[in-house]
Amino acid sequence: MDKIVIEGGRRLEGTVRINGAKNAALPIMAACLLLNGPSRIKRIPNIDDIHTLSKILENLGGKINRHDDGMLEITFTDGENQDRFVAPYELVSKMRASICVLGPLLTKRQKAKVSYPGGCVIGQRPVDLHIKGIRALGAQVETTEGYITASADRLKGTELSLKGEHGTTVLGTCNVMSAAVLADGTTVIEDAAREPEVQDLAHFLNKAGAKISGIGGNTLTIEGVKELHGVDYEIIPDRIEAGTFIIAGAITKGNITLENVRAEHLTSVIDKLREIGVEISIIGNSIIVKSSNIYHPVDIATMPYPGMPTDMQAQFMALLCTVEGKSIITEMIFPDRFMHAAELRRMGADIRVEGSCAVIKGSPFLSGTNVQVSDLRAGAGLVLAGLVARGTTNVHRIYHLDRGYERLEERLSKLGAVIKRMNE
Ligand code: EPZ
């Protein structure tokens, strides 16, 4: 197992290029199950979650070739492999996003058997809304022996809502939208997720011949079509990776430029960082981060898009631990997503977690120590804290980080961080 070792205290400077978005790439790759013929999808990050989904798709009969420039060529052919409809526990348990094959498999192969992804360290992660959505489209669904098994001859368009206790569902919207594109008639999804990654999937499907309107709003209207064809497509830049690098610049009081960014996807993140005192300029597809100001504590509440992403919460927590004064973070999407707080406390941070709130009393000094990564974004937060901590930080269990960030330590090192990967 590898760990990341960081000597804190270096100011970051230089330029980093942001990759394609993991959370757009995953549902788009799964949606290739719906298409007849090859698709070439550009800017797919070279990370473990993509490798896991590639294996699931190959298991389902897909042919996948990765090119050196990050392009994935994915081919499914109509009429072939109709009898393959299982996404097994061994692969699904590695990554919750594997659930996004459910909708495409069901509508294309009339049957889907997908291992139940279960809860995980960021809290309860039910799939009731996914099931509600595909049931509304006419599927028979059973959940037995740890699997969701769904079947239907041809799904039928309908009206449904995806509103749950914590708002809508991102992957649930992807699943139901992907199932509805080949359904008979028109489907209206109310309370749909508006995240840029959901929009990217909708644009991809439309390029392949689907008829989806209302993209970017809470109501999606999907007119069923008979078939979809392979396409060439470029994934949107990863707004969470971008946000993570912006905070890397900010926390080290550095001066960095991010290339290949869609700043309009980061409005809530940029607004909050400016409130803290970070100087951010946007020039075309680049963002420049400068941070000579004194920072101020802030309150943050995570929300569905266009609100503050829950996937940026741990990174903001790391930053706020270094900002003098009291900041409060309220987690509205995953109320228990605070595993990183205990690790940041080991570095000297003063954080009190009460229910879905974390109260942070910031101070300029964190100290390096051994910390463990519990999930992908928690890991990002710990690495950021390590960049400014006094002394050496050893970040263990970095396989979580490798699921979602491509060569994070190499890219931070190019910006001047003293950081390396070592075998434990
Ligand atoms: C996606 O997960 C992302 N994953 C997550 O990013 C992200 O944190 C999350 O959306 C919220 O933005 C991918 O896109 C691969 P949800 P998803 O369904 O779709 C509740 C990362 O680090 N809910 O939108 O699984 C749920 O418990 C990952 O890249 C139900 O109640 O999240 C939560 O409170 C981590 N019933 C809320 O909805 C359901 O059937 C939002 O979850 C489904 C969800």
Residues whose N, C-alpha, C, O or C-beta is under 5 A from the ligand:
A	BS01	EPZ	N23 A97 Q124 R125 P126 V127 D128 L129 H130 G164 E165 H166 G167 T168 T169 V170 L171 G172 T310 D311 I333 F334 L376 R377
